[in-house]
Amino acid sequence: MKQSNLIFLLTTSVALAACSMDSSSQNPKASNNSKVSYSSTATEKRINTTECNDSDDWYLDGYRVGKSFKAHKQKMFEERVTYCNYGNKLPKQFKTNWETGFKVGTKKS
């Protein structure tokens, strides 16, 4: 009986210790191994969940910017291009999808 209580206590202690680990030591990463999947501001949250090589994600990001941040269109587009390290090599389809999403996002419902 005492041995089973000791095992239960040790198992519970290990589980609690694992749950209470500092989040910085867990360091959740996105697909390119340098992006954290959470942040404190809307812009950072938008960027940190970006899938750089997903054409649909470019559309969705453009839509989100059009819906909530249309006054910052160019700045937010440039942030995404910079974040994805495309520079002057951005595939045309990604820009087209982003612009299409932005236009749909700015339409009144």
Rosetta constraint file for C-alpha pairs under 8 A:
AtomPair CA 1 CA 5 HARMONIC 6.46 0.50
AtomPair CA 2 CA 6 HARMONIC 6.22 0.50
AtomPair CA 3 CA 7 HARMONIC 6.22 0.50
AtomPair CA 4 CA 8 HARMONIC 6.09 0.50
AtomPair CA 5 CA 9 HARMONIC 6.06 0.50
AtomPair CA 6 CA 10 HARMONIC 6.14 0.50
AtomPair CA 7 CA 11 HARMONIC 6.05 0.50
AtomPair CA 8 CA 12 HARMONIC 6.05 0.50
AtomPair CA 9 CA 13 HARMONIC 6.10 0.50
AtomPair CA 10 CA 14 HARMONIC 6.21 0.50
AtomPair CA 11 CA 15 HARMONIC 6.19 0.50
AtomPair CA 12 CA 16 HARMONIC 6.09 0.50
AtomPair CA 13 CA 17 HARMONIC 6.06 0.50
AtomPair CA 14 CA 18 HARMONIC 6.18 0.50
AtomPair CA 15 CA 19 HARMONIC 6.25 0.50
AtomPair CA 16 CA 20 HARMONIC 6.16 0.50
AtomPair CA 17 CA 21 HARMONIC 6.32 0.50
AtomPair CA 21 CA 25 HARMONIC 7.20 0.50
AtomPair CA 21 CA 26 HARMONIC 7.63 0.50
AtomPair CA 22 CA 26 HARMONIC 7.02 0.50
AtomPair CA 23 CA 27 HARMONIC 6.29 0.50
AtomPair CA 27 CA 36 HARMONIC 6.98 0.50
AtomPair CA 28 CA 36 HARMONIC 5.79 0.50
AtomPair CA 28 CA 37 HARMONIC 6.24 0.50
AtomPair CA 29 CA 33 HARMONIC 5.41 0.50
AtomPair CA 29 CA 34 HARMONIC 6.32 0.50
AtomPair CA 29 CA 35 HARMONIC 5.34 0.50
AtomPair CA 29 CA 36 HARMONIC 4.87 0.50
AtomPair CA 29 CA 37 HARMONIC 6.00 0.50
AtomPair CA 30 CA 34 HARMONIC 6.85 0.50
AtomPair CA 30 CA 35 HARMONIC 5.12 0.50
AtomPair CA 30 CA 36 HARMONIC 6.17 0.50
AtomPair CA 30 CA 37 HARMONIC 6.04 0.50
AtomPair CA 30 CA 48 HARMONIC 7.82 0.50
AtomPair CA 30 CA 49 HARMONIC 7.45 0.50
AtomPair CA 31 CA 35 HARMONIC 7.59 0.50
AtomPair CA 31 CA 51 HARMONIC 7.65 0.50
AtomPair CA 35 CA 48 HARMONIC 6.04 0.50
AtomPair CA 36 CA 48 HARMONIC 6.22 0.50
AtomPair CA 37 CA 45 HARMONIC 7.71 0.50
AtomPair CA 37 CA 48 HARMONIC 5.56 0.50
AtomPair CA 37 CA 49 HARMONIC 5.95 0.50
AtomPair CA 38 CA 45 HARMONIC 6.01 0.50
AtomPair CA 38 CA 48 HARMONIC 6.57 0.50
AtomPair CA 38 CA 49 HARMONIC 7.68 0.50
AtomPair CA 39 CA 44 HARMONIC 5.81 0.50
AtomPair CA 39 CA 45 HARMONIC 5.19 0.50
AtomPair CA 39 CA 48 HARMONIC 7.31 0.50
AtomPair CA 40 CA 44 HARMONIC 6.87 0.50
AtomPair CA 40 CA 45 HARMONIC 6.88 0.50
AtomPair CA 41 CA 45 HARMONIC 5.96 0.50
AtomPair CA 42 CA 46 HARMONIC 6.01 0.50
AtomPair CA 43 CA 47 HARMONIC 6.22 0.50
AtomPair CA 43 CA 76 HARMONIC 7.92 0.50
AtomPair CA 44 CA 48 HARMONIC 5.79 0.50
AtomPair CA 45 CA 49 HARMONIC 6.34 0.50
AtomPair CA 46 CA 50 HARMONIC 6.73 0.50
AtomPair CA 46 CA 61 HARMONIC 7.52 0.50
AtomPair CA 47 CA 79 HARMONIC 7.84 0.50
AtomPair CA 47 CA 80 HARMONIC 6.54 0.50
AtomPair CA 47 CA 83 HARMONIC 7.45 0.50
AtomPair CA 50 CA 57 HARMONIC 7.06 0.50
AtomPair CA 51 CA 57 HARMONIC 6.21 0.50
AtomPair CA 52 CA 57 HARMONIC 7.64 0.50
AtomPair CA 52 CA 58 HARMONIC 7.71 0.50
AtomPair CA 52 CA 84 HARMONIC 5.52 0.50
AtomPair CA 54 CA 58 HARMONIC 6.70 0.50
AtomPair CA 55 CA 59 HARMONIC 6.73 0.50
AtomPair CA 55 CA 93 HARMONIC 7.07 0.50
AtomPair CA 55 CA 94 HARMONIC 5.54 0.50
AtomPair CA 55 CA 97 HARMONIC 6.78 0.50
AtomPair CA 56 CA 60 HARMONIC 6.29 0.50
AtomPair CA 56 CA 97 HARMONIC 7.22 0.50
AtomPair CA 57 CA 61 HARMONIC 6.02 0.50
AtomPair CA 58 CA 62 HARMONIC 6.19 0.50
AtomPair CA 58 CA 94 HARMONIC 5.79 0.50
AtomPair CA 58 CA 95 HARMONIC 7.45 0.50
AtomPair CA 58 CA 97 HARMONIC 5.84 0.50
AtomPair CA 58 CA 98 HARMONIC 4.89 0.50
AtomPair CA 58 CA 101 HARMONIC 7.82 0.50
AtomPair CA 59 CA 63 HARMONIC 6.17 0.50
AtomPair CA 59 CA 94 HARMONIC 7.62 0.50
AtomPair CA 59 CA 97 HARMONIC 4.52 0.50
AtomPair CA 59 CA 98 HARMONIC 4.39 0.50
AtomPair CA 59 CA 99 HARMONIC 7.32 0.50
AtomPair CA 59 CA 100 HARMONIC 6.61 0.50
AtomPair CA 59 CA 101 HARMONIC 4.57 0.50
AtomPair CA 59 CA 102 HARMONIC 7.52 0.50
AtomPair CA 60 CA 64 HARMONIC 6.16 0.50
AtomPair CA 60 CA 98 HARMONIC 7.26 0.50
AtomPair CA 60 CA 101 HARMONIC 6.05 0.50
AtomPair CA 61 CA 65 HARMONIC 6.22 0.50
AtomPair CA 61 CA 98 HARMONIC 6.58 0.50
AtomPair CA 61 CA 101 HARMONIC 7.20 0.50
AtomPair CA 61 CA 102 HARMONIC 7.86 0.50
AtomPair CA 62 CA 66 HARMONIC 6.08 0.50
AtomPair CA 62 CA 77 HARMONIC 7.83 0.50
AtomPair CA 62 CA 97 HARMONIC 7.52 0.50
AtomPair CA 62 CA 98 HARMONIC 4.34 0.50
AtomPair CA 62 CA 99 HARMONIC 6.10 0.50
AtomPair CA 62 CA 100 HARMONIC 7.22 0.50
AtomPair CA 62 CA 101 HARMONIC 4.57 0.50
AtomPair CA 62 CA 102 HARMONIC 4.25 0.50
AtomPair CA 62 CA 103 HARMONIC 7.95 0.50
AtomPair CA 62 CA 105 HARMONIC 7.41 0.50
AtomPair CA 63 CA 67 HARMONIC 6.02 0.50
AtomPair CA 63 CA 98 HARMONIC 7.28 0.50
AtomPair CA 63 CA 100 HARMONIC 7.72 0.50
AtomPair CA 63 CA 101 HARMONIC 4.05 0.50
AtomPair CA 63 CA 102 HARMONIC 4.38 0.50
AtomPair CA 63 CA 103 HARMONIC 7.16 0.50
AtomPair CA 63 CA 104 HARMONIC 6.25 0.50
AtomPair CA 63 CA 105 HARMONIC 4.38 0.50
AtomPair CA 63 CA 106 HARMONIC 7.63 0.50
AtomPair CA 64 CA 68 HARMONIC 6.05 0.50
AtomPair CA 64 CA 69 HARMONIC 7.49 0.50
AtomPair CA 64 CA 101 HARMONIC 7.78 0.50
AtomPair CA 64 CA 102 HARMONIC 7.19 0.50
AtomPair CA 64 CA 105 HARMONIC 6.45 0.50
AtomPair CA 65 CA 69 HARMONIC 4.71 0.50
AtomPair CA 65 CA 70 HARMONIC 5.69 0.50
AtomPair CA 65 CA 72 HARMONIC 7.73 0.50
AtomPair CA 65 CA 73 HARMONIC 6.59 0.50
AtomPair CA 65 CA 76 HARMONIC 7.40 0.50
AtomPair CA 65 CA 102 HARMONIC 6.31 0.50
AtomPair CA 65 CA 105 HARMONIC 7.27 0.50
AtomPair CA 66 CA 70 HARMONIC 4.61 0.50
AtomPair CA 66 CA 73 HARMONIC 7.26 0.50
AtomPair CA 66 CA 101 HARMONIC 7.35 0.50
AtomPair CA 66 CA 102 HARMONIC 4.37 0.50
AtomPair CA 66 CA 103 HARMONIC 6.55 0.50
AtomPair CA 66 CA 104 HARMONIC 7.34 0.50
AtomPair CA 66 CA 105 HARMONIC 4.38 0.50
AtomPair CA 66 CA 106 HARMONIC 4.75 0.50
AtomPair CA 67 CA 102 HARMONIC 7.44 0.50
AtomPair CA 67 CA 105 HARMONIC 4.42 0.50
AtomPair CA 67 CA 106 HARMONIC 5.32 0.50
AtomPair CA 69 CA 73 HARMONIC 6.79 0.50
AtomPair CA 70 CA 102 HARMONIC 7.93 0.50
AtomPair CA 70 CA 106 HARMONIC 7.13 0.50
AtomPair CA 72 CA 76 HARMONIC 6.00 0.50
AtomPair CA 73 CA 77 HARMONIC 6.14 0.50
AtomPair CA 74 CA 78 HARMONIC 6.10 0.50
AtomPair CA 75 CA 79 HARMONIC 6.18 0.50
AtomPair CA 76 CA 80 HARMONIC 6.36 0.50
AtomPair CA 77 CA 81 HARMONIC 6.35 0.50
AtomPair CA 78 CA 82 HARMONIC 6.02 0.50
AtomPair CA 79 CA 83 HARMONIC 5.92 0.50
AtomPair CA 80 CA 84 HARMONIC 6.11 0.50
AtomPair CA 81 CA 85 HARMONIC 6.22 0.50
AtomPair CA 81 CA 86 HARMONIC 5.60 0.50
AtomPair CA 81 CA 87 HARMONIC 6.38 0.50
AtomPair CA 81 CA 90 HARMONIC 7.25 0.50
AtomPair CA 82 CA 86 HARMONIC 6.38 0.50
AtomPair CA 82 CA 87 HARMONIC 6.27 0.50
AtomPair CA 86 CA 90 HARMONIC 5.08 0.50
AtomPair CA 90 CA 94 HARMONIC 7.06 0.50
AtomPair CA 90 CA 95 HARMONIC 7.28 0.50
AtomPair CA 91 CA 95 HARMONIC 6.93 0.50
AtomPair CA 92 CA 96 HARMONIC 6.14 0.50
AtomPair CA 93 CA 97 HARMONIC 6.01 0.50
AtomPair CA 94 CA 98 HARMONIC 6.11 0.50
AtomPair CA 95 CA 99 HARMONIC 6.13 0.50
AtomPair CA 96 CA 100 HARMONIC 6.10 0.50
AtomPair CA 97 CA 101 HARMONIC 6.07 0.50
AtomPair CA 98 CA 102 HARMONIC 6.11 0.50
AtomPair CA 99 CA 103 HARMONIC 6.24 0.50
AtomPair CA 100 CA 104 HARMONIC 6.34 0.50
AtomPair CA 101 CA 105 HARMONIC 6.01 0.50
AtomPair CA 102 CA 106 HARMONIC 6.27 0.50
AtomPair CA 103 CA 107 HARMONIC 6.67 0.50
